[in-house]
């Protein structure tokens, strides 16, 4: 493992728990503890505790900071008020996606952003380049940890450690914890009722230990990035670099709901409006394997044929995994709009020369319980 990889504030706790690690976005992150299927099931049935401190953090502050952020990012920040968070996108001028992120509206003069780890510098650069005088844009990547408690018993876990649990969906509150403070937001990346917590970096480990005890009390367990990926794939949630990228637009990824189409200004607006009027060239769909077989990213999707190579290519998978909930292979895929493949149609996926029959479905693959 490269010594250049960064460690989060809870790394030693993961080592003590016997976690397996892998590099992710320049950080050494826990992939699993007891096993991905066990951790996935725990999150769906009781509670899972995730350390996602590799996620970026940035602060935009100064007079009119919120209005400035609104002029750059896609979603309409005036849809929410202080104390609420919003999913949004930072786009290129051509309508591709630099990153998808969560914006926490602190006040008219402060917005706290949580981008993906590998894209934090790019998001900060985009915002800093156009910032007017008096607006400061700075990375706070190593000032805060990010912990997530997800699952049907997650509210019980927060209550057990004295944190607020009765928040509305996508609302947040700053509260004291130990020697510091923590920002508690009712959101997550699993499709379950859950919370994301942003403690100060040097208090993240103590919060993790407190939460771990409470999670175990309700029958849950710590969960790594392996379970985080299977959970989000079951929900059809996009992952940057897979379902979103500088070459994949919000419309293609079915994220047009996160675009403020009535806004006069945001980065990439002209390109996205033009694509909306013309129709996106590709559309993100779900694929559910009909028979046995595990689906993976970057596989060719074909019209059904007698054998691999005889069917017409209609797209490619962007993510794929085995669904612990459904116990079948599932995938997300970008299909060519011109191919005319519809929800309910049959397709084949080429898995190393073997055709896996799949049904085209509309995500999520399982019912969401986020609200």
C-alpha positions as CSV (number, residue, x, y, z in Angstrom):
1,X,0.0,0.0,0.0
2,X,1.4,3.4,-1.0
3,X,2.7,5.5,1.8
4,X,1.3,8.5,-0.1
5,X,-2.2,7.5,0.7
6,X,-3.9,9.6,3.4
7,X,-5.4,8.3,6.6
8,X,-8.6,9.5,8.1
9,X,-9.1,10.5,11.7
10,X,-10.6,7.1,12.6
11,X,-7.9,4.9,10.9
12,X,-6.5,3.3,14.1
13,X,-10.0,2.2,15.2
14,X,-10.5,0.5,11.8
15,X,-7.2,-1.3,12.3
16,X,-8.2,-2.5,15.7
17,X,-11.5,-3.8,14.3
18,X,-9.6,-5.9,11.8
19,X,-10.8,-4.0,8.7
20,X,-9.5,-4.8,5.2
21,X,-8.4,-1.6,3.4
22,X,-8.1,-0.3,-0.1
23,X,-7.2,3.0,-1.7
24,X,-10.1,5.2,-2.6
25,X,-9.8,8.8,-3.9
26,X,-6.2,9.1,-2.5
27,X,-7.2,7.8,0.9
28,X,-6.8,4.4,2.7
29,X,-10.3,3.4,3.5
30,X,-12.0,0.4,5.2
31,X,-13.6,-1.9,2.7
32,X,-15.1,-4.4,5.1
33,X,-15.0,-5.8,8.6
34,X,-17.2,-8.9,9.0
35,X,-17.9,-9.0,5.3
36,X,-19.8,-6.9,2.8
37,X,-23.0,-9.0,2.7
38,X,-23.2,-9.0,6.5
39,X,-22.6,-5.3,6.7
40,X,-25.1,-4.6,3.9
41,X,-27.8,-6.7,5.6
42,X,-27.1,-5.0,8.9
43,X,-27.7,-1.6,7.4
44,X,-30.9,-2.7,5.7
45,X,-32.3,-4.4,8.9
46,X,-30.8,-2.6,12.0
47,X,-28.0,-0.1,11.6
48,X,-24.6,0.3,9.9
49,X,-21.8,2.7,10.9
50,X,-19.7,4.1,8.1
51,X,-16.5,6.2,8.2
52,X,-16.5,8.3,5.0
53,X,-14.0,11.0,6.2
54,X,-12.3,10.8,2.8
55,X,-15.2,12.9,1.5
56,X,-14.1,16.5,0.8
57,X,-15.2,19.6,2.7
58,X,-15.1,23.1,1.5
59,X,-16.4,26.4,2.8
60,X,-17.6,29.4,0.7
61,X,-18.1,32.5,2.9
62,X,-18.5,36.2,2.7
63,X,-21.3,38.6,1.8
64,X,-23.6,37.0,-0.7
65,X,-21.8,33.6,-0.6
66,X,-25.0,31.6,-1.0
67,X,-26.1,33.7,-4.1
68,X,-22.6,33.2,-5.6
69,X,-22.7,29.4,-5.1
70,X,-26.2,29.4,-6.6
71,X,-24.8,31.1,-9.7
72,X,-22.3,28.3,-10.2
73,X,-23.9,25.0,-9.1
74,X,-26.9,23.5,-10.8
75,X,-29.6,23.2,-8.1
76,X,-31.6,26.2,-7.0
77,X,-30.3,27.0,-3.6
78,X,-33.3,29.2,-2.9
79,X,-35.4,26.0,-2.7
80,X,-34.0,25.5,0.8
81,X,-33.4,27.7,3.8
82,X,-30.6,27.9,6.5
83,X,-30.3,24.6,8.3
84,X,-31.1,22.6,5.2
85,X,-28.9,20.7,2.8
86,X,-29.3,20.0,-0.9
87,X,-27.9,17.6,-3.5
88,X,-26.4,19.6,-6.4
89,X,-23.8,19.3,-9.2
90,X,-20.8,21.2,-10.4
91,X,-20.7,21.1,-14.2
92,X,-18.3,21.9,-17.0
93,X,-19.3,24.6,-19.5
94,X,-20.1,21.7,-21.8
95,X,-22.6,20.1,-19.4
96,X,-20.5,17.3,-18.1
97,X,-20.2,16.8,-14.3
98,X,-17.1,17.9,-12.4
99,X,-18.7,16.4,-9.3
100,X,-21.9,15.8,-7.5
101,X,-22.0,17.1,-3.9
102,X,-24.1,18.1,-0.9
103,X,-24.4,21.8,-0.1
104,X,-25.2,22.8,3.5
105,X,-26.8,26.3,3.6
106,X,-25.5,27.8,6.8
107,X,-26.6,31.3,6.1
108,X,-26.8,33.8,3.2
109,X,-23.1,34.4,3.8
110,X,-21.9,30.8,4.3
111,X,-22.3,27.5,2.4
112,X,-20.5,24.3,3.5
113,X,-19.9,21.8,0.7
114,X,-19.2,18.1,0.8
115,X,-17.8,16.9,-2.6
116,X,-16.2,13.6,-3.4
117,X,-12.7,13.0,-2.2
118,X,-10.9,12.9,-5.6
119,X,-12.8,16.0,-6.9
120,X,-12.5,18.4,-4.0
121,X,-9.6,20.3,-5.5
122,X,-11.5,20.7,-8.8
123,X,-14.7,21.9,-7.2
124,X,-12.7,24.4,-5.0
125,X,-10.9,25.6,-8.1
126,X,-14.1,26.2,-10.1
127,X,-15.6,28.2,-7.3
128,X,-12.4,30.1,-6.5
129,X,-11.8,31.1,-10.1
130,X,-15.0,33.1,-10.4
131,X,-15.4,34.3,-6.8
132,X,-16.1,38.0,-6.6
133,X,-14.2,40.2,-4.1
134,X,-15.1,39.5,-0.6
135,X,-16.0,35.8,-1.2
136,X,-13.6,33.3,0.2
137,X,-13.5,29.7,-1.1
138,X,-11.3,27.3,0.9
139,X,-10.8,23.6,1.2
140,X,-11.5,22.2,4.7
141,X,-10.7,18.6,3.7
142,X,-8.8,17.7,6.9
143,X,-10.7,19.9,9.4
144,X,-13.7,17.5,9.7
145,X,-14.4,13.9,9.7
146,X,-17.6,12.4,8.1
147,X,-19.4,9.5,9.8
148,X,-22.7,8.0,8.6
149,X,-25.3,6.0,10.7
150,X,-27.7,4.3,8.4
151,X,-30.6,1.9,8.9
152,X,-34.0,1.5,10.5
153,X,-32.5,1.8,14.0
154,X,-30.3,4.8,13.2
155,X,-32.5,7.2,15.1
156,X,-32.1,5.0,18.2
157,X,-28.3,5.1,17.8
158,X,-28.2,8.9,17.7
159,X,-30.5,9.3,20.7
160,X,-28.3,6.9,22.7
161,X,-25.3,9.1,22.3
162,X,-27.2,12.4,22.9
163,X,-27.5,13.6,19.3
164,X,-30.7,15.0,17.7
165,X,-32.6,12.4,15.7
166,X,-35.9,14.0,14.9
167,X,-34.6,16.1,12.0
168,X,-36.6,16.5,8.8
169,X,-35.0,14.9,5.7
170,X,-32.0,17.0,4.5
171,X,-32.1,19.2,7.5
172,X,-29.1,19.7,9.7
173,X,-28.2,21.0,13.2
174,X,-24.9,21.9,14.9
175,X,-24.6,20.5,18.4
176,X,-22.0,20.1,21.1
177,X,-20.4,16.7,21.5
178,X,-17.5,16.0,23.9
179,X,-14.9,18.7,23.6
180,X,-16.1,19.9,20.2
181,X,-19.2,20.1,18.0
182,X,-20.8,18.0,15.3
183,X,-23.0,18.9,12.4
184,X,-25.8,16.3,12.2
185,X,-27.7,16.0,8.9
186,X,-30.6,13.6,8.1
187,X,-29.4,12.2,4.9
188,X,-27.3,9.4,3.5
189,X,-26.2,7.2,0.6
190,X,-28.0,3.9,1.3
191,X,-31.7,4.5,0.8
192,X,-32.4,3.9,4.5
193,X,-33.4,6.3,7.2
194,X,-30.0,7.7,8.3
195,X,-27.7,10.5,9.2
196,X,-24.4,11.9,8.2
197,X,-22.3,13.5,11.0
198,X,-19.5,16.0,10.5
199,X,-17.3,16.2,13.7
200,X,-14.2,18.1,14.0
201,X,-11.2,16.1,12.8
202,X,-9.7,15.6,16.3
203,X,-13.0,14.5,17.9
204,X,-14.1,12.1,15.1
205,X,-12.5,9.1,16.7
206,X,-14.2,9.5,20.0
207,X,-17.6,10.0,18.3
208,X,-17.0,6.9,16.2
209,X,-16.3,4.8,19.3
210,X,-19.5,6.2,21.0
211,X,-21.6,5.5,17.9
212,X,-20.1,2.0,17.5
213,X,-21.2,1.0,21.0
214,X,-24.7,2.3,20.3
215,X,-24.9,0.6,16.9
216,X,-23.9,-2.8,18.4
217,X,-26.6,-2.3,21.1
218,X,-29.3,-2.3,18.4
219,X,-27.7,-5.3,16.6
220,X,-25.8,-3.4,14.0
221,X,-22.2,-3.3,13.0
222,X,-19.5,-1.1,11.4
223,X,-19.7,-1.1,7.6
224,X,-17.1,-0.4,5.0
225,X,-17.0,0.9,1.4
226,X,-17.9,-2.5,0.0
227,X,-21.4,-2.4,1.6
228,X,-21.7,1.3,0.9
229,X,-21.3,0.5,-2.8
230,X,-23.8,-2.4,-2.9
231,X,-26.3,-0.3,-0.9
232,X,-26.1,2.7,-3.2
233,X,-26.2,0.5,-6.3
234,X,-29.5,-1.1,-5.1
235,X,-30.9,2.4,-4.8
236,X,-29.6,3.5,-8.2
237,X,-27.6,6.3,-6.7
238,X,-24.9,7.7,-9.0
239,X,-21.2,7.4,-8.2
240,X,-19.0,10.0,-9.9
241,X,-16.6,8.3,-12.3
242,X,-19.3,5.7,-13.0
243,X,-22.8,7.2,-13.6
244,X,-21.6,10.8,-13.6
245,X,-18.4,12.3,-15.2
246,X,-17.2,15.1,-17.3
247,X,-18.4,13.0,-20.2
248,X,-21.8,12.1,-18.7
249,X,-24.4,14.8,-18.2
250,X,-27.0,15.1,-15.4
251,X,-29.8,14.4,-17.9
252,X,-28.1,11.2,-19.1
253,X,-27.7,10.1,-15.5
254,X,-31.4,10.9,-14.6
255,X,-30.2,13.8,-12.3
256,X,-32.1,16.5,-14.1
257,X,-34.2,16.9,-10.9
258,X,-31.1,18.4,-9.4
259,X,-30.9,21.2,-12.0
260,X,-32.6,24.6,-11.4
261,X,-33.9,24.9,-15.0
262,X,-35.6,28.2,-14.2
263,X,-32.4,29.8,-13.0
264,X,-30.8,32.4,-15.2
265,X,-27.3,31.3,-14.5
266,X,-25.3,28.3,-13.5
267,X,-22.2,26.7,-15.0
268,X,-23.0,24.6,-18.0
269,X,-26.6,26.0,-18.3
270,X,-26.6,26.6,-22.0
271,X,-25.3,23.2,-22.9
272,X,-27.7,21.4,-20.6
273,X,-30.7,23.4,-21.8
274,X,-29.8,22.6,-25.4
275,X,-29.5,18.9,-24.5
276,X,-32.8,18.9,-22.7
277,X,-34.5,20.4,-25.8
278,X,-32.8,17.9,-28.2
279,X,-33.1,14.9,-25.9
280,X,-30.2,13.2,-24.0
281,X,-28.3,10.8,-26.3
282,X,-28.1,8.2,-23.5
283,X,-30.3,7.3,-20.5
284,X,-29.3,5.6,-17.2
285,X,-31.4,2.4,-16.5
286,X,-31.2,-0.5,-14.1
287,X,-30.5,-4.1,-15.2
288,X,-31.6,-7.1,-13.2
289,X,-30.1,-10.4,-14.1
290,X,-32.8,-13.0,-15.0
291,X,-30.5,-16.0,-14.4
292,X,-27.2,-16.5,-12.6
293,X,-24.4,-14.2,-13.1
294,X,-22.7,-11.2,-11.4
295,X,-22.7,-8.0,-13.4
296,X,-19.7,-5.5,-13.3
297,X,-19.0,-2.1,-14.7
298,X,-17.9,-1.5,-18.3
299,X,-19.7,-4.4,-19.9
300,X,-21.4,-4.2,-23.3
301,X,-25.2,-4.3,-23.2
302,X,-26.7,-6.1,-26.3
303,X,-30.1,-6.8,-27.8
304,X,-30.8,-10.4,-27.1
305,X,-29.2,-12.7,-29.7
306,X,-28.4,-16.4,-30.1
307,X,-24.9,-15.9,-28.7
308,X,-22.6,-13.1,-27.7
309,X,-21.5,-11.2,-30.7
310,X,-24.8,-11.6,-32.6
311,X,-26.8,-9.0,-30.6
312,X,-26.6,-5.3,-31.5
313,X,-24.7,-3.2,-28.9
314,X,-27.1,-0.7,-27.2
315,X,-25.0,0.6,-24.3
316,X,-22.7,-0.3,-21.5
317,X,-22.9,-0.9,-17.7
318,X,-21.5,1.8,-15.4
319,X,-21.8,-0.1,-12.1
320,X,-22.6,-3.7,-11.3
321,X,-22.7,-6.0,-8.3
322,X,-24.5,-8.9,-6.6
323,X,-27.5,-7.6,-4.7
324,X,-27.5,-9.0,-1.1
325,X,-31.1,-8.0,-0.7
326,X,-32.5,-9.4,-4.0
327,X,-29.9,-12.2,-4.3
328,X,-29.4,-11.6,-8.0
329,X,-26.9,-9.6,-10.2
330,X,-27.8,-6.0,-10.8
331,X,-26.3,-3.2,-12.7
332,X,-26.7,0.4,-13.8
333,X,-26.2,1.1,-17.5
334,X,-26.2,3.9,-20.0
335,X,-28.2,2.9,-23.0
336,X,-28.3,4.7,-26.3
337,X,-31.6,6.6,-26.6
338,X,-31.7,5.9,-30.3
339,X,-31.7,2.1,-29.6
340,X,-35.3,2.5,-28.3
341,X,-34.8,0.1,-25.4
342,X,-37.6,0.6,-22.8
343,X,-38.3,-0.4,-19.2
344,X,-39.4,-4.0,-19.2
345,X,-37.4,-5.0,-22.3
346,X,-34.9,-7.9,-22.3
347,X,-31.2,-7.4,-23.0
348,X,-28.0,-9.4,-22.8
349,X,-24.8,-8.4,-21.0
350,X,-21.5,-9.7,-22.3
351,X,-19.7,-11.0,-19.3
352,X,-16.3,-12.3,-20.6
353,X,-17.9,-13.9,-23.7
354,X,-21.0,-15.2,-21.9
355,X,-24.4,-13.6,-22.4
356,X,-26.2,-12.9,-19.1
357,X,-29.9,-12.3,-19.8
358,X,-31.3,-9.2,-18.0
359,X,-34.5,-7.2,-17.6
360,X,-34.3,-3.4,-18.0
361,X,-35.8,-1.8,-14.9
362,X,-36.2,1.7,-13.4
363,X,-34.1,2.1,-10.2
364,X,-34.3,1.8,-7.3
365,X,-34.1,-2.0,-7.2
366,X,-35.4,-2.0,-3.6
367,X,-37.8,0.3,-1.8
368,X,-36.3,3.5,-0.3
369,X,-36.9,4.5,3.3
370,X,-35.1,7.8,3.4
371,X,-38.0,10.2,4.2
